[in-house]
Amino acid sequence: MKEKTQARRAWEMTGSDSGGEEVCSGQVSRREFVVSLGAGLLVTVCEPSLRAQSSRGRDSRRQAISARVHISDRGGITVMTGKIEMGQGARAELTQAAAEELAVVPEQIQLIMGDTDLTPDDGITAGSRTTPSTVPAVRQGTAAARELLVKLAARRWQVGATELQVKSGKVMHPSTGREATYGDLVKDDSAREDFDAPVPTEVTLVAVKDWKTMGTSLPRPNGLDIVTGRHLYPSDLRRKGMLHGQVLRPPSFGARLTFVDLSPGEAMPGVVVIKEGEFVGVAAPSSHEARAAIEAISRTARWESKAQPSSKEVFDYLRNQARTPEELRFSGPSKPAGTKQLLHRTYRTAYIQHAPMEPRAALAEWEGTNLTVHTGTQNPFGYRSEIAAALGLSRDQVRVVVPDFGGGFGGKHTAETAIEAARLARGARRPVLVRWSRAEEFTWAYFRPAALIEAEAGLDQEGRVLTWRFVNINSGQAAVDSPYQIPSQRCRFVASNSPLRQGSYRTLAATANVFARETLMDELAHEAKRDPLEFRLAHLDNPRLRAVLEAAANRFGWKERLRRTGSSVGIGLACGTEKGSFLATCVEVHVDAGRRDFRIEEILAAFECGAKINPDNLMAQAKSCILMGLGGALWEEMEFSEGRILNASFGRYRVPRFKDVPRLEVHLLDRPDLSSVGAGETPILGIAPAIGNALFHATGIRIRQMPIMPAWKSQAKG
């Protein structure tokens, strides 16, 4: 469609200057954006509907319909969302949601994502919230638009709204044969007032049984641009006259700059040096020149460092730094009444990095006192606030634009790179692109928190779990509570002072908590001389968790394999729930005769997250999540000493490779009777404990820390 092409031209960041240099043409003014789309119903880029952003998009009923959808007088449909696309499939899913409610094919929807000037604030893209929160908001907004279009047609034809139907971008009156396109209907001047109204509290959504677009496997709408290289990621962006930025980094965490001589950088042709307090950076015509300048300046710098613990002593440090140490002691008698056997275990998980394919990148450009930043972030509106606060601006002076970017996994919530680029651009009075190197990404981005978990559980005379005490130190609250039915439970999280900067990661602390819990459940099953599957089922009354556990075990052939495996072959399982979805994972491992190594032969998972919106994307998310989990389960671990990261490269930091991929099957349980929830995180939870439990089955060696591989090799050699 012509309107779609115009919108794309206005939106995409591509083009060339007279010298053939690729530039970013995506900085579109509000006026240019409206003009590019053509006439129609859109006031999201103008007051007063920008007030909808102040609601932070949490409740679609507080937004005007026009803050969500634009329909041009030529029938073009543009839908706006503050969510972003980083490979998780939100672009396809939200397109499906809009197409379903407007009764059009997905190709008729142009989706604008993550622009703080043009889209409503739908909140951060994290916590698996797009599916349960933003999909309903988009459906409500577009369904309200559909109902208003029907109302416009009914008013025009003086018929009852119930007599009309919508199909293929038209409203039709079957009994008379009259029809009108959406574009025709919005030409009515009276339509604007209707579309400026808030989304009604009661909107009729398309029932699951009637879905035509939702529930199908829509490919990524801009997939062709991705695979042909036409799409420009944040690190690819260019502007005419743009400079490249580099920042002076301290030699260790917490080091304070006491002296620096800027003259070596200032003497280099074309280099601009900026110093604001302890911030020192350069902007230069090329990235090579910028690196050379910052290296020259760094040789003059003097730093005051402070003592830091190493990765070898970090768990003792976390225990000693726990902010409420009295919480680490389990209350009550050492062996509660009725307890036949009491197990006390300690589990550990290491700090790891997100390791996205694309490190942080930001392009900043000033126009007077107004700033526009193109960057990869999961949190565009949070970035806007953070940038404004750091630079002494109002939020209205900052625009954040987010092209589809190369991965986040919870690691791109904070705006340091954007602030660096903005400071350099302000000092240089030119657009500046800052692209972190892989070493910078590994060192200065935040980490998944390390966890020290103390757990205690007691069995009664019948081999059932009677008591359960569980304390997570440092990593967080997510999934700390047990889903098992146990008479006496106490689960809690205790914060600690972390030696490394830490933050969100896929499923947050749930990975550590489920690893510890599912390992302990296996240990209890072993002590009770019970089948690990039957032991879990005996303590579960949640029907959804039981369903995935039974489905995984049946498809894996758990009972048959349990009878015939052992020695060099082991099987293990784990289950869990988080983000409203449910998972069970089974694993088979093969251990070599000398116990020097092992390989994962097969992974089978059963996963349920309500009604399936896009089955192929759901499958891709589940499989990729499990494969990502292999890294943290087996190898990934940050090594550090004296405030320095020792393995800040892929040459020294082991992530999963193609050769590590085993046979992998994911069985998706569809529940069309239930609301859809997020699927991009929970599948990671089961892989680590299932591997550890399989290794115990094969060798009798119990692993209680992640990563598993170094711990297993150490014990196997012993």
N, C-alpha and C positions, 0 to 999 in steps of 0.2 A: 504494500500500500504506500501511496505517495507520502501520506502524513507520517507513517512509520519511518520512511527513509529520511524525511526532514528531521524528525526527532533524533534519529540515530546520528545524523551529521552534526547536529547541535551538541549531542551528548558525548560521542566517542572522542577519544584523545588521539587524533591522528592527523597528519598533514605534512606539508613540507614548505620551507621558505625558499627564497630565490636561489640559495646556494645548495639546495638539495638536502639540507640537514633536516632530520625528522624532528618535528616540534609537537607540543601539546596544544591542541586547539579546543580542549574540553572546558576551558574556563568561560562559561556562558553566563551572561547577565540574566537577571530575572526577565527583563523585557525581551531580550533575544530569545529566551527559552519559549515564552508565550508566542512570539511571532513565528518561531520555527514550527510550532505545532499547529498553527492556524487558529481560526476563531472557534469558540466553543465554551464549554463550561469548565473553567479552571480559575480558582482564586487562591489556591494553596500557596502561590508565590507572592501574594499581595496581602496587605492587611485588609480586613481583620483576621483572616483565617490562619495567619501565622501564629495566632494565639493558641491554635490547636497544639503547637509544638510544646507549649508550656505544660501541657498535661503529661508529657513524656510518653504519649502514645499508649499508655497502659490500658485505657478504656476507650474503645472505638466510639462509644456513644457520646463522648465529649468532643469528638472531632466533627467538623462539617464533612458532608459527603464529598464536597469538592476538594477537601484536603487529601483525599485518597484516590480519586479518579477524575480524569479529564476525558471528555468526549468532544471531538472537534466537529465542526459543521460538515465535514466530509466523512465522518464516521470513524475516524481514527481514535483508538482507545489507548490512553496512557495511564498506568497505575503507579502510584508512588509508595515507597516504603523506606523507612530508615534502616532496615536490615541490610546486610552486605552479603556478597558471595565470595567465598574463599575456597571453593571446591566441595562444599558440603551439600550442594544441590538446592539451596534456597531459591535461586532464580527460577528454576523449573517449577518447584512446588508452589511458589506464590503466583506464578503465571497461570498454573493450572487452577488455583483457587479463584482467580479473577475470571478466567475464561468460563469456568463452570457456572458461576453465578450470573454472568452476563450472556450466557447462551451463545458464545462464539467459539471459534477454534483458537487454540493457543497462539497461532501465528498472527492473530489480530491484536494481541496484547503487546504493547511496548512497556517494559518495566523499568522504572527509574529507581535506583537503589542508592542509599547511603550518601546523600548530599544534604548538608544541614541547611542550605538555602531553599531547597526544592521539595524536600520530603518531610513527612511527619516523623517525630521521634518515636520509633517503635522499640526503643530500649537497646541495650547491648546485645550483640549476637553471641550468646553464650548460654550455658546451662540448659541446652536443648530446649530453648523457649520459643524458637521460631514456629515450630509445628503447633504446639498447644496454645500459643498466644497470638502470633502475628497472622498465621493462616486464618483463624477465626475473625481477626480484625479486618483483614482484606476481604474475606467473604461477606462480612456484615456490610462493609462500605460499598462493595460492588453490587450486592443484593439490594441494598437501599437505592442505588442508582437505577437498577433494573426496575424496581417498583415505581420509581418516579417517572421513568420513561413510559411505562404502561399508563400511569396517571395522565401524562401529557397527551398520549394518544387518545385516551378515553375522553379527555376534555375537548380535544380537537374534533372528535367524531361524535361527541355527545352520546356515548354508549357506556355501559357498565364495565369497570375494569376487569371483572371476572369473565367477561366475554372475550378477552384478548389473550393472545399467546405471544411468546417471544421465541425467536429462532434465527440463528445466523445473522445477528446484528440488526434484526428488524422486529417491529411490533406488528402483529397481524390480527385482523378481525375476520375469522373464518366464515362467518355467516354472510358477509357482504363482499369478501375478497379484497377489502382495503388493506393496505400495508404501508408502513413508513419506516425508513431506516433510522437508526439512532441519530445520525447526523442531521436528518431532516427535522427530527423532533426537537433537538437542542437549539434550533434557530429561533424558536419561540422565545421572545424576550421575557415572558413570565417564568421561564424555566430557571433563571438564575436564582431567584429568591428561594425556590424549592431546594436547589442543590447547595445553597449556602446554609441550609438548616443542618442541625446535628443528625448523625445517624440515629434513627429511631431505636427505642429500647426493644421493640418487637419487630423483627425482620424475618421473613420466611426464607430459610435457606434450602437449597436443593438437598433432598433426602439422599442418604448413602445409596439406597437401592436404585436411585435415578441418576447417579453419577455417570457422566459420559467422558469427561476429561480427567477429573480426579479418579484415582484408583487405577489409572493406566500408566504405562512407563514412558513418560515424555522425556526425550533427551534434553540435555542442556541447551537452551535456546540459542546461546552464542557459541555452541560447541565448534562450529566450523571455523570461527575466528580463532579459537584456542588452538586447534590442531594445525592450522595453516600458518600460525605466527602473526596473524593480523592484529590480534588483541595485544594491547600494550599494558603490561603490568606496571605497578608504580615504579619499579626500578628501571623500566624502559622509557619513562617519560622525558620529553625534551621541550624546551621553550627557546625561542630565538633569543640569543644573547645570554643564555643560561650559563652559570658557573657551577663547578662541582665543589662540594664542601667536605672538609675533614675536621675532626675535633681532637684536641689534645686529651689523651686519656691518662689517668694516673697509673703508676706501675703496680698498684695493689688496691684492694678494696679499702675504702676509708682513708686513703692517703690524702693529705692536704697540701695544696700548692703553696710554697713559700717564696719562690722566685722564678721568674722566667724572662728571657730576653727575646723580644719579638723581632728584632732587627734582621736575623737571618731569613725569616719568611718575607718581611717587608721589602727586602732587597731583590726578591725574585720578580721578574717581569710578569705583569698581569695578575699578581697575587694580592688579595685583600686580606688583612689580618684583623680579627675582631677579638677584643678582650672585654668581658663583662664580669667583674668579680673574678671568681676562679674559672669561669668559662673562657676557654681560648680555642679559637677555630680559625680556619682559613677558607677562602673561596678562590678558586683558580679556574683557568679556561679548560683544564682537563683533570680527570681523576689522578693521572700520573703526577701532574704538577702539584696538585693539592697534597698528595701523599709526601712528595719530596719536601714541600714547604713545612708540613707538620713534623716530619722527621727532623728537619734542621732545627726547628724551634724546640723540639723535645730534648735535644742534646744539651740545651741550656737550662732546662727546668730542674728545680730542686723541690723535693717533696718531704713531708713529714709523715711517716707511716705509723701504724699502730698494730699491736699484736693481734693475731687472728688464729683461731684453731685450724687444724688440718682435717682433711676428710677421714683420716685414720682415727681421730679422736672425737669426731663430731657427735656420736651418740652419747658419750659420756657428757659432752658439753651441753647437749639438749636437755639431758636429765637434770644436770646441775643448774641450768638456766630456766627450768620450768617455773612459771610465774606463780603457781600455787602448789608448792611441793607437797603440802599435806594431802592434796588430792591423789597423789601417787600411791598412797598407802591404802590397801583394801581394808574396809572396816569389818568388824565382826570377828568371830573366833577363827582360828587358823584352819579348822575343819568343821564347817557348819553341820548341825545335827542332821542325821539321815544320809550323810555323804559317805560312800564307801571308798571313793578314790578321788583325789584332788590333784589337778594338773595346774602348774603355774608355768607360763611360757612367755618368752620375750621375742618380738618380731621387729625387724628393721627394714626400712626401704630407703634407698639413697636419693640424694638430689639428682635430678636429671633435667636436660634441656628439652625444649619443644622441637628444635631442629626442623623448622619449616623449610620447604624448598627455596622460598624467597626470603632472604633476610630483610630486616626493616629498611624502608626507603621512604623518603618524603621530598616533595618538590614544593617549595614555598615561593610566593610572589606577592609583593606589596603593590597596592594602588592607593597612594596617599597614606592614610592611616588604616586602611582596610587590608586584611590579609586573607589570601586563599592558599590552602594547603591541599595538595593531592597526595594521598598516602594510603597504605594498606593498614586498616584497623578494624577490629571487631566492635569498636565503640566510637562511632563518629561524633555523636553529640557529647560524649564524655571527653573526647579529644578537644572539641571546641571549647568546653569549659576550662580544661586544663591548660590549653594554649593561652586563652585569654587571661587567666590568672597569672601565668608565668611572665607574660609580656605586658601586663598592666593595661589590658584592653577590655572593652565590654564584649559580651558574647556576640552582639550584633555586628561587631567589626571583624569577626572571624568566620570564614567559610571553610568547611572540611568536605572534600570530595573524595569518594572512595571507589576507584576502579576495582573490578574483580581482581583479586590478588592471590598470591601463591602460598596459602596455608597460614594457619594461626594456632589452632589447637589449644586456645586459651592463653596464648603467649603475646598477643598484640592488643592489650587493653590500655597500655599507658603510652603517653605522647612524647617521650623524650626525643625521638628522632625528628618529629615534626617541629618541636621547639628549637632544636639545634638548627634545622634548616631555616626557620623563621628568623632566628637571631642573625644568622649569617647573611640572609637575604636583606634584612634591614640595614646591616652595616655595609654591605656591598652595593646596595641599591640596584640589584639585579636579581632575577630569579636564581635560586640555588637549589640544587638537588643533592641530598645527603643519602648515600647508600652505605649501610653498614657492611663491613666484611664479615665473612663467616666467623673469624676469630672474635670480632666485636659482638656478634650475635650470641656466641657461646659464653662470652665473658660478662657483658653488660646488660643483657636482657635478664629478666627474672627467671627463677628456676621453679620446677615442681618441688614442693617442700619435702625434705626428708622426714621420716616418721620413726619414732620409737614407740612401740606398742607393748604394753604390759597386759597380759590376759590371764585369767584364772577361771577354771571351770571344774565343777564337781559332778561325779556320777553317783546315782543312788544304787540300791541293791539290784534293781532290775535293769541296770545299764542305761538309764535315761539321764539326760542332763538335768541336774537339780538346781545348780547355782551357776551364775555367769557374771564375771566382773571383767570389764574391758576399758582400758584407758589409752587413748591416742595422745601422744605428746608431740606437739608441733604441727602436724600436717593438716588437721582440720576435722570438722564435724560430719562431713558427708558420709552417709552409710555407716556411721558409727554404731547405730542401733541394730540389734540382731533381728532378723525376720523369724527366727525360730521360737517356738512356744516353750519357754523355760520358766518355772515357777518364780525364781528369784533372779532378777537381772539388774545390773547397774552398768550403764555404758556412758562414757563421757569423754570430752576432749579437754586437754590442758595445753594452753599456749606456752611457747618458749621463746627465748630470744634467739633468732636465727643468725648464724654467722654469714649466710648468703641472702641476697635479696630474693624473696620468694613470692609466688602469686599463683594465679589460676593455671590449671592444666586439665586436660580432658578427664572428666569426672572428678576433678579436685582430689580430695583425700579418700574418695571411695575406693580407689585402687589399692591403697595401703590397708584400709580397714577390711575390705573383702578378702584380700590375701591372708591377713592374719586370722580372720574369723573362719574362712574355709579350710585353712591349714589346721587350725585347732579342732574344727569339727572332724576332720579326718583322724587326728590324733585320738580324739575321744572315741570314735568308732573303732579304732584299732584296740584301744584299751578295753572296750566293751565287747570285743570279738564279734563285731557286726559288719555286715556289708555297708560300705560308705553310702551307697545309694539308699538302702533301706533305713539306715540310721537317720539320714536327713529327712526322708519322707515321714518317719515316725515323729519328727519334731515340727512338721510344717502343717499349718491349716490354711494358708493363703492359697486359694484355688488357682490363681494365675501362676504363682511360682511353682506349685506342684505340677501344673500342666507343662511348663517348659522343661522342668527336670525330667518328668516321665517321657516327654517327647524326645529329648536328647538321648536319654538312656536307651530307649527302644530303637531309635534309628542307628545308634552306635553299636547296638548289640551288647550292652554292658554285662548282663548276667552270663552270657555265653563266653565272652572274652575273659571275664573274671575267673572262670573255671580253668581256662587253658593258658593264661599268661602268668608271668613271673620270671624270675632269674634275670635275663637280659632284656625282657620286654615287660613294660608296665603300663597300666592305665590309671587315669585319675579323672576326677570330676570336681566341679564347683558350680555354685549357683548364686544368684543375687538379684536384687532389685534396686533401682536408682532412677531418678528422673521420671518416675511413673511407668517405666518399662521393666521387663522381666527377662532374665537370661539364665541359661544353663549351658555349660561347656564340658565336653569330654575330650580327652587327649590320650594318644598312645605314643610312648617313647621307646626307642631302642637304644640300649647301652652296649658299647663294645665290650669284648671279652675282658680286656684289661682295665676296664672302668676308667679309661683315660678321657673318654668323650661320650657324648650321647647325641642323638638326633631326634627331632620330633617327626614322627611318621604320619600322624593324622590328627586333625582338629575337627570336631563336629560341635556345632552350637545350635541351640534352639532359642529363638528370640521372639518376643511379643511386645508390640508397642501400640496396641489398639488397631483401628482401621488403617489399612495401607493406602497411602495417598499416591505414591510413585514407587511401585514394587522394584523396578530395576535400580533406582537410586537408593532405595532402602537396602537392597542386597549389597550394593557397592559400599555403602556406609558401614554396614555391619562387618563385612569382610576386611575392609581397610582398617577399621578400628581394631579388630583382632590382630592383624598383622603389625600395626603400630605397637600394640601391646606386647608383642614378642620382644621388642627392643628393651623396654623397661623391665620385662620379666627376666630376660637372660643376660644382657650385656651392659645396658646403659647405666652409667654412674659418673658423676662429676668428681674429678680428682683435683684437690686443691691443697695448697700449703702456703703459709705466710701471706695470705690474701691474694694469691695468684692461682688462676685456673691452669692446670697442668696438661689438660687434654682438649684444648679449644680448637679442634679441627676434626673433620671426618676421618682423617688418617689415624687419629688416636681415640676417637669416640665412636664406638661400635653401634651402628644402627642395623636393622634387618636389611638383608640383601636378597636378590632374586633366588640365590641358591638356598636360602633359609626357608623358603616357602614350602610347607608340607601339603599333603592332600587336605583340602579345606572345604567343608560343606556347612552351609548355614541354612537351617530350616526356619522359615518365617511363619509364625502362627498368625493368621489374620483374624481380627476381632471386629467386624463391621458394626457390632452392637456397642462398641466402646469408642470414646473420643480418641483421636490420634494424638500421640505424644512424640517427643523427640527421640531420635534413634542414633544420633551421631556419637554418643558417649558410652552408654551402658555396655555394649558388647566387649569393651576392653577389660571388663572387670574379672572375667573368669579364667583368662588364659594363664596368668602366673600361678594361682593356687592349683589349677588342674595339672600343670606341668610338675610342680613340686610334689603333689600327691602321687603322680604317676612314677616319678623317680623313687619315691619311698616304696611303692609297690614292687618296682623292679629290683631294688638294691638294698632296701632297709635303711637308706640314708635319708634323714629328715632335714629338709632345708627350711630355715626360718628367716631368710632375708632375701631381698631383691637388690641387685640382680642375682639370679640363681647360679649362673654358670661358674663364676669364680669361687663361690661358696661351695658348690658341689665338687668341683675339682680339688679344692683344698681338703675336703673331708674324704673324698674317694681315695686320694693318695695316702691319707693317713690310715 
